[in-house]
Amino acid sequence: MQTVDRTDLPVAIEGDGVEFRTDRVGDMSIAWVRLPAGADLRPALAGLPGDRCPCPHWGYMISGRLVMHGEGGSTTYEAGQAFYWAPGHAPEAVTDCEYVDFSPSQQLGEVVRHLQGG
């Protein structure tokens, strides 16, 4: 058994109030994400399939509220809710928010490299 604190995870992306920490745990990765109010990741996801994140995520909203934009429309997620985000989504923070999610490592790695400019 293992526990993970936010600060145990290495920083993959940081700047302009965005903090994305992630680490691999077997075939899955855990990510702890903080987004400031107004952060819209749609421009950063441009160039990925459909200009959206192609990686599925299972997680929990710790605080705040965000809108997840997808092909079929947008859905709002709030603190205290568990979620599944299918491939083809792009987040926009309505308020400062924080969430933790679990994703297939290989797919998440491809998205992180894209966001890092690689």
Sequence and secondary structure as in RCSB ss.txt:
>XXXX:A:sequence
MQTVDRTDLPVAIEGDGVEFRTDRVGDMSIAWVRLPAGADLRPALAGLPGDRCPCPHWGYMISGRLVMHGEGGST
TYEAGQAFYWAPGHAPEAVTDCEYVDFSPSQQLGEVVRHLQGG
>XXXX:A:secstr
     GGGS EEEEETTEEEEEEEETTEEEEEEEE TT B HHHHTTSGGGSB S EEEEEEESEEEEEETTEEE
EEETT EEEE SSEEEEESSSEEEEEEEEHHHHHHHHHHHTT 
